[in-house]
Amino acid sequence: MTGLGYTLPALVAVALVCGWELAILRTGLFRRPGYWLSMIIVLSFQIVVDGWLTKLSAPLVLYNSTHITGIRLPWDIPIEDFLFGFAMVTAVLLLWERERIRDRKVRAYE
C-alpha cells in the first residue's frame, strides 16, 4: 500500500484548494457557517451514495489496494473519496463566490 495513485492526488487537491482560498482568493468562505452546513449536507449524501458504490460486500467501484491507504470509514468508503469530495465541492463554491464578488464590483462601477 503506497497510496500514491489515489491518496497523494487527493491530498494535493485539498492542499491546492485550501491554499487557493487562504492565499489568493480570500473570500472568507471557510469562516461561514453556511459553508460548513453545506459540507455536512454534501457529506451526508456522499456517505449514502459512496457507501453503496464501494461497500466491500458487493462493490460497484473497485480500488486498486496499492493506490489507497486502506483506511475505510462508514460503509467501506475509502478516506480518499472524502478528500476528493471536499476539494471538488469547495473548489466549485470558491469559483461561485469569486464570480459573485466580481459581479458586485462590476455593479458598483455602473
C-alpha positions as CSV (number, residue, x, y, z in Angstrom):
1,M,0.0,0.0,0.0
2,T,1.7,3.1,-1.2
3,G,-1.3,5.4,-1.6
4,L,0.5,7.3,-4.3
5,G,-2.0,6.5,-7.0
6,Y,-5.1,8.0,-5.3
7,T,-4.1,9.2,-1.9
8,L,-1.4,11.7,-3.0
9,P,-3.6,13.4,-5.6
10,A,-6.4,13.6,-3.1
11,L,-4.1,15.3,-0.5
12,V,-2.7,17.6,-3.2
13,A,-6.2,18.6,-4.3
14,V,-7.2,19.5,-0.7
15,A,-4.0,21.5,-0.2
16,L,-4.4,23.3,-3.5
17,V,-8.0,24.3,-2.9
18,C,-7.3,25.4,0.7
19,G,-4.2,27.3,-0.4
20,W,-6.1,29.0,-3.3
21,E,-8.7,30.3,-0.8
22,L,-6.3,31.2,2.0
23,A,-3.5,32.8,-0.1
24,I,-5.2,34.1,-3.3
25,L,-9.0,34.4,-3.2
26,R,-9.5,35.2,0.4
27,T,-13.3,35.1,0.2
28,G,-13.8,34.1,3.8
29,L,-15.7,31.0,2.8
30,F,-14.1,28.9,5.5
31,R,-15.4,31.3,8.2
32,R,-19.0,31.0,7.1
33,P,-21.4,28.6,9.0
34,G,-23.3,28.2,5.7
35,Y,-20.3,26.7,4.0
36,W,-19.8,24.1,6.8
37,L,-23.5,23.4,6.8
38,S,-23.4,22.7,3.1
39,M,-20.4,20.4,3.6
40,I,-22.4,18.4,6.2
41,I,-25.2,18.1,3.7
42,V,-22.9,17.0,0.9
43,L,-21.1,14.6,3.3
44,S,-24.4,13.0,4.3
45,F,-25.4,12.3,0.7
46,Q,-21.8,11.2,-0.1
47,I,-21.9,8.6,2.6
48,V,-25.2,7.1,1.3
49,V,-24.2,7.0,-2.3
50,D,-20.5,6.3,-2.0
51,G,-21.2,3.7,0.7
52,W,-23.5,1.9,-1.7
53,L,-20.9,2.1,-4.5
54,T,-17.9,1.0,-2.5
55,K,-19.2,-1.5,0.0
56,L,-16.8,-4.4,0.2
57,S,-19.6,-7.0,0.3
58,A,-20.7,-6.1,-3.3
59,P,-18.7,-3.2,-4.7
60,L,-19.7,-1.4,-7.9
61,V,-16.5,0.6,-7.8
62,L,-13.2,-1.2,-7.2
63,Y,-10.0,0.4,-6.0
64,N,-6.5,-1.0,-6.5
65,S,-5.4,-1.6,-2.9
66,T,-1.9,-0.4,-3.7
67,H,-3.2,3.0,-4.7
68,I,-5.1,3.8,-1.5
69,T,-4.2,3.9,2.2
70,G,-6.8,1.2,3.0
71,I,-8.5,3.4,5.6
72,R,-12.2,3.0,5.0
73,L,-14.8,4.8,7.0
74,P,-18.6,4.3,7.2
75,W,-19.7,1.6,4.8
76,D,-16.2,0.8,3.5
77,I,-15.7,4.3,1.9
78,P,-12.1,5.0,1.2
79,I,-10.9,8.1,3.1
80,E,-9.6,9.4,-0.2
81,D,-13.1,9.8,-1.6
82,F,-13.9,12.2,1.2
83,L,-10.8,14.2,0.4
84,F,-11.6,14.5,-3.2
85,G,-15.2,15.3,-2.5
86,F,-14.1,18.1,-0.1
87,A,-11.7,19.5,-2.7
88,M,-14.2,19.3,-5.6
89,V,-17.2,20.9,-3.7
90,T,-15.0,23.6,-2.1
91,A,-13.4,24.5,-5.5
92,V,-16.9,24.9,-7.1
93,L,-18.1,27.1,-4.2
94,L,-15.0,29.2,-4.4
95,L,-15.5,29.7,-8.1
96,W,-19.1,30.7,-7.4
97,E,-18.0,33.1,-4.7
98,R,-15.3,34.6,-6.9
99,E,-17.9,35.4,-9.6
100,R,-20.3,36.8,-7.0
101,I,-17.6,39.2,-5.8
102,R,-16.7,40.2,-9.4
103,D,-20.4,40.8,-10.1
104,R,-20.6,43.1,-7.1
105,K,-17.6,45.1,-8.2
106,V,-19.0,45.5,-11.7
107,R,-22.3,46.7,-10.4
108,A,-20.5,49.2,-8.1
109,Y,-18.9,50.8,-11.2
110,E,-22.2,51.1,-13.2
